[in-house]
Every structure is written in C-alpha cells, then in structure tokens.
Amino acid sequence: MKTPLSWRNAWHNKVRSLVALCGIMFAILLIFMELGFYGAARTNAIAVYDMLDFDVAVVSPECMYLGQLGDFPRHRFEEIRSIDGVESLSPLWLQVGRWRNSDTREDWDMLAIAVEPSEQPFRDSALNGRLPEVAMHDRALSDAVSRSEYGILTAGVGSELVHHRIRIVGQFAMGAGFVAGSAIITSRQTFLDVFQFLEKRTGVLAQGEADWNHVPDRRARRRRGRNGCSLSGARGRSANPASRIFNPEGSWIP
C-alpha cells in the first residue's frame, strides 16, 4: 500500500499550504500581467507603422519616437528618388498638437498625420479612397477608437487643433497609443497651416527593391518623415549620418 506523502504534507498544515498556494498564484498572475504589458507596448508602438504601406522608413538621426522625430530636409526626396530600385515615394508629416474637446473645452494631445491626398500611403485601400475628402482646407479624418476624453469625433464635428479650426469629415480605425490617445489624418496644406513652424520637417514613404546597403553616397536611403517620419534612410560615413532606416516591423536596419 502506497502512502500519499505529498498529499499529507500539503494538508498537514492547511493554512500554510493555502498561503503558499496564494503566493504561487500571485507570481503567475504577475507573469501574465507582464506579458500583457509587453504585447500592449509593442502594439501601441507600431500602430501608426502598421497602417502605412512601405518597404523601409528613413528618419532623421534626431528621431527618438513619434512625438520627437526631428527635422528631415525636403531636398532628401530627390536624393532618394534617384536611387535605383525606388518605385514610389509618398510624403508624410507627423506631429503632436493640443486638441480641444468641443464639449468640455479641455485640451488633449492629438497625433496629426498629414499626407498628400493624391497619394496612397496606407495599406487599407478603403482609407486611401477617403483621402480626397481631406483635400479641402481644414478637413480631417478622425480615429474611430479614440479615448472618450476627446469627445465626439464623428463626421460634421468641428473643434480646434493648436487653436486652428478643424472639421471632421470621416473616420478611420487605429487605436490609442503612447504618444496620444487619438489621431487625425489631414492634408499637407492643413497640417502646415496648423503647425507653421514645422514646414521643413517632412519625409516620404518609399517602395521598391533598392539595395540600401550600397547607395553611392550612403547618406540618404529611403524615408518617411517627422512632420513625418520618413522612409528614406541612411548609414552615413560621418559620425552624424543624414538619416536612419527601419523596416515595417519597427526594427532598425544597421
């Protein structure tokens, strides 16, 4: 006859066993919480990049994150366009500004994404098809899953971004991120009217099969930009390269 030693040890002191079991369960709970935080961090960090259709992104060497991308000179566009294998370039501007809730009059950070309405920089063809709606001045598409503190952001609603009047003409779905709890998509002209001090901070999204490791001057590759993050990139010979490159998965390309 076998003696159930493990069972007897566990129930010899029921209080001690219960406390030990609770400790183990708490540790497991913390592990799953950490995994959840890790997944949420990655999802929020690349939400904007997941929307965009590009092969590689090139940003300013000053780029830290979406809210601080640095300056990207417009003359880099033609340098990137001249690289063999580049099939298309789409300008992009990104900047965080204060959005005013039209009901409570409270201000919240809003991520403004600006594109050329004639381009198709997004993966979602339906979203690309709605870009002509923002071609008129002071028109924008709003994030349908914005946080509640931003108020109602449906078609026809108007409010202010950095004290500039904006009217919502439609919606898209992206979700809140770490940079801001909501986002809008607008045209380049509207963007520059709102953020007048950011005229030089531009970038492009590029597609093609260029060899970014063998560019003649090795200073500009493909970019997306700060007032946009830019899809041109660089691994310059100098200690201060002209730009940096990353792929759609958010990994930097050395």
LOMAR-821430 format. One record per residue: y, z, x of N, C-alpha, C in turn. Coordinates in steps of 0.1 Angstrom, whole numbers, plus 2048, in hexadecimal, padded with zeros to 3 digits. Example, Ala and Ser with C-alpha at 12.3 -4.5 7.8 and 13.67 -1.06 7.14 Angstrom:
<atoms>
7C784E8847D384E87B7DF84E884
7EA8478807F584788980084F881
</atoms>
This chain:
<atoms>
7F480080880080080080C800809
8167F78068227F580E82D7FF808
83480581283F80E80E84C80680E
8538058038607FE80386B80580A
86B80581887480D81F88380981D
8857FC81D8927F681B8987FB80E
8907FA8038957FE7F689880D7F6
88F8157FC8918247FC89D828805
89F8208108AB8238188B8820811
8B88158098C48118028C781B7F7
8BD8217F08C08297E58BE8387E8
8BB83B7F58BB8497F98C88517F6
8D38497FA8E084F7F78E88437F0
8E88447E28ED8397DA8FC8377DC
9038427DE9128417E09158397ED
90E83D7F891083780590D828804
9028257FD8FD8177FC90880F7F4
90D8157E991780E7E192380B7E9
9288157F19348137F9932808803
9268088099237FD8139227EF80D
91D7EF80091C7E27F992A7DD7F6
9337E67F29407E27EE9487DD7FB
9457E380694B7DF8139477D1816
93A7CE8149357C181893B7B680E
93B7BA8019417B07F79507AE7FA
9577B87FE9657B68019677AC80D
95F7AE81795F7A582395C79781F
95279581794F78781295B78180A
96178A80296D7857FA978781803
97A78880E98578481798277781E
97577482197176882797475C81E
97175D811974753807983751805
98A75C80699975B80499E753810
99A75681C99F74F82899B740827
98F73D82298B72F820994728816
99872F80B9A172A8019AF727807
9B473180F9C172F8159C172381E
9B67228269B571682F9B5709828
9AE70881D9AD6FC8159BB6F980F
9C17038099CE7018039D96FD80D
9D87038199E27008249E16F1827
9D56EC8299D36DE82D9D76D5822
9D36D88169D76D080A9E66CE809
9ED6DA8099FB6DA808A026D3814
9FC6D5820A036CF82BA026C082C
9F86BA8269F76AB8279F96A4819
9FE6AC80FA006A6802A0869A802
A1369A809A1C68E80AA15683811
A0E68681CA0867B8249FC67581C
9F667C8139EB67780B9F066D801
9FD66E7FDA036647F4A066577FA
A08657807A0E64C80EA03643813
A066368139FC62C818A00627826
9FA62C8309FE62883E9F262A847
9F36248539E862585D9EB630867
9F763186C9FC63C874A0A63F871
A0F64B874A1C64F872A2365287F
A2F64D880A3665088DA43658889
A4466488FA4F66D88CA57670899
A63675897A6B67A8A2A646848AA
A676858B7A6168F8BFA6669D8BB
A7169D8B3A766AA8AEA6F6AF8A2
A666A789DA5F6AA890A576B7891
A596C0888A526CD888A496CD87B
A4F6CA870A486C9863A516C185A
A4C6BF84DA546B7844A626BB842
A656C8843A726CC841A7B6CB84D
A756C8858A7D6C6865A776BB86D
A7A6AF869A736A386FA7B69D87B
A886A187CA9069B887A9568D884
A9D68888DAA367B88BA9A670891
A9A664889A9365988EA9C64C88D
AA1647898AAB63C898AA5630891
AAE629889AAA61D882AA661288B
AAC611897AA86068A0A9A6068A4
A936118A2A846118A5A7D60889B
A8260588FA7B5FD886A775F088C
A815E9892A7E5DC898A755DD8A4
A765E78ABA6C5E98B6A5E5EA8B1
A5C5F18A6A4F5F38A0A4A5E689A
A545DF894A505D288DA4B5C8897
A505C98A4A4D5BF8AEA3F5C18B4
A395CD8B1A2C5D08B7A215C78B1
A195C18B9A0E5B98B4A045C18AB
A015BC89F9F75C38979FE5CB88B
A0B5CD88CA125D4881A145CA875
A0E5CD86AA0F5C485FA1A5C7855
A1E5D4854A295D784BA305E484F
A3C5E584BA445F184DA4B5F5840
A4A60183DA51606830A5A612834
A67611832A7061C835A6D62882C
A6F634832A6D64082BA7664B830
A7C652826A8565D829A8066A823
A8167582AA7D682824A8768D828
A8A69581EA946A0821A926AB816
A946B7819A946C2810AA36C580C
AA56C67FFAB26CA7F9AB16D47EE
ABC6D97EAABC6E37DFABE6DC7D2
AB46DF7C9AB36D97BCAB76E47B2
AC06E17A8AC56EA79FABD6E9791
AB76F478DAB06F5780ABB6F3775
AB96E976DAC36E6763AC56F1758
ABA6F9757ABB70474DAC0711752
ABA71575EABE722763ACA72176D
ACD715772AD771377CAD4719789
AC771C78CAC3721799ABF7167A2
AC17177AFABE70D7B9AB170F7C0
AA97057C1A9C7067C8A9A6FA7D1
A926FC7DCA906F17E6A886E67DF
A8D6DA7E1A876CE7DCA846C47E7
A786BE7E8A766B47F2A796A67ED
A836A07F3A876927EFA806887F7
A7967F7F1A726747F8A796677F4
A7E65F7FDA856537FAA7E647800
A7E63C7F8A776307FCA806247F8
A7D6187FDA8360C7F8A7B6087EC
A816087E0A796057D4A725F87D4
A765EE7DDA6F5E27DEA625E27E6
A605ED7EDA545EF7F5A495F67ED
A3D5F77F3A325FE7ECA2B6077F6
A326137F9A2D61C804A226267FF
A1F6267F2A166307EDA0862A7EB
9FE6337EB9F062E7E99EE62B7DA
9F56337D19F36317C39FB6257BE
9F461B7BA9FB60E7B5A046117A9
A0061A7A1A0861E795A15624799
A1562C7A3A226327A8A2A6277AF
A2461E7B6A2C6137BCA3260A7B1
A2B6097A6A3160179BA3C608794
A3E615796A4961C790A5561C799
A546187A5A606197AEA6C6127AA
A6B6067A3A775FF79FA7F608795
A7A61278FA8161B786A8C62378E
A8962579BA9362D7A2A9D6247AA
A9C6177A8AA560E7AFAB46117AB
AB661579FAC461879BAC96257A2
AD56267A4ADB6327ABAD863E7A3
AD56497AAAD46567A5AC865779B
ABE65079DAB1651795AA665679E
A9C65D798A916627A0A85665797
A7966579EA6D669798A6A67779C
A65680793A6368E796A54691797
A5169B79EA436A079FA3F6A6792
A346A178CA306A677FA2A6B4780
A266B978CA1F6C678EA286CF796
A356CE793A3F6D779AA3D6E5795
A426EF79DA426FC798A4C6FF78D
A49709785A5070B779A5F70E77B
A62714787A70718789A7970D78A
A7470078CA7D6F578DA816F077F
A7C6F5775A7F6F1767A786E5763
A7D6DF758A776D3752A7B6C775A
A716BF75FA746B4768A6D6A7762
A716A4756A6B69874FA7668E74E
A7168274AA7B676749A8667A740
A92676744A9E67973CAA6685740
A9F68E748AA669B74CAAF698758
ABA69E758AC369C764AC76AA76A
AC96AA777ACD6B677DAD46B278B
AD56BC794ADC6B97A0AD36BC7AC
AD46B37B6ACE6B57C3AD96B57CD
ADB6C17D4AE66C27DDAF36BE7D7
AF56C37CAB016C17C3B036B27BF
AF96AA7C0AFA69C7BCAF169A7B0
AF76947A5AF0692799AE568879A
AD968D795ACD684796AC6684788
AC2679783ABB678776AAD674778
AA367B772A95679773A9166D76A
A8A66376FA86658767A77656765
A7065F76CA6165F76BA5B66A773
A4D66A774A4667477BA3B66E784
A3767678EA2B673796A25681798
A1968179EA1168D7A0A0F68F7AF
A1469A7B5A1169E7C3A0D6AC7C4
A156B57BEA126C37C0A1B6CA7CA
A1D6D77C7A266DF7D0A206E07DE
A296E17E8A246E37F6A2C6EF7FC
A2A6F1809A316FB810A3F6F9812
A436EC812A516E9815A5A6EB809
A556E77FDA5C6E97F0A526E97E5
A576EF7DAA4E6F07CEA4E6E47C5
A566DA7C9A576CE7C1A5C6C37C9
A5B6B67C4A606AB7CCA656A07C3
A6D6987C7A7268C7C0A716807C9
A6F6747C3A6F6677CAA7B65F7C5
A8365B7CEA8F6537CBA916487D4
A9C6417D3A9F6357DBAA76397E8
AA76307F1AAE6337FDABD6357FB
AC362D7F2AD162F7EFAD563C7E9
ACD6407DFACF64D7D9ACD6587E3
AC36577ECAC16617F6ACC6637FF
AD2658804ADD65880DAEA65D806
AEB65B7F9AF66607F1AF666F7F1
AE96757F0AE76837EFAE86897FD
AE1684806AE1689814AE968081D
AF668081CAFE677823AFE679832
AFB685837AFB688845AEE68484C
AE467E844AD767A849AD566B84A
AE066484BADE65584AAD6650856
AD6656861ACF65186DAC065586D
ABD65E864AAF664865AA665C85C
AA1651861A98649859A8B647860
A8264085AA7563D860A6E632858
A6262F85BA5A625854A4C628853
A45623849A37624848A3261684D
A28616855A2360985BA14608858
A105FB857A025F88559FE5ED85F
9F25ED8639ED5E286D9E35E7876
9DF5DF8809D55E28899DA5E2897
9E65E78999EC5E78A69E55F18AF
9E55EE8BC9DF5F78C69EB6008CB
9EC60C8C59F76158C89F661B8D6
9EB61A8DD9E961F8EA9EE6158F5
9F16098F09F45FE8FAA015F68F5
A0B5FE8F3A185F78EFA205F58FC
A265E98FDA2D5E590AA365F090F
A3F5F5907A485FF90DA4360E90A
A3960F902A3261B8FFA3D6268FA
A476218F4A5162B8EFA5162C8E0
A4E6218D9A4E6218CAA4261B8C5
A3B6218BBA2F61B8B6A316198A7
A2F62289FA2F61F891A3562B889
A3D62987FA4363687BA4563886C
A4864486AA4B64785CA5765085D
A61655859A6B65C85EA71667857
A7A66E85CA7F67B856A8867984B
A9167684DA9567483FA8B66B83D
A8366D844A76669842A6E66C84E
A6266E84CA58670857A5566185B
A5365D866A5264F868A4564B86D
A4263F86AA3563A86EA3663187A
A3B635884A3B62E890A3963989A
A356368A6A326428AEA346408BC
A316498C4A336478D2A2D6508DB
A2964B8E6A256548F1A2C64F8FD
A396538FEA4164E908A3D653916
A4264B920A4065092EA4965B932
A5465C92BA5D66792EA58674929
A5F67F92DA5B68C928A6068E91A
A69686915A6E687908A6B67A901
A5F6778FCA5B66A8F6A646678EA
A6465A8E6A6D6568DBA6765A8CE
A5B65C8CDA556608C0A476658C2
A4166A8B7A3366F8B7A2B6688AC
A1E6678AEA166608A4A0B66989E
A096688919FE66F88B9F8665880
9EB66887D9E46608749E4666865
9DF65F85B9DF66384E9D967184B
9D06758549C96828539D268D859
9DD68A85E9E76948639E4698872
9DB6908799D86948879E168C890
9E669389A9EF68C8A49E66838AD
9EC6778B09E566E8B99EB66F8C6
9E36738D19E96758DE9EE6698E4
</atoms>
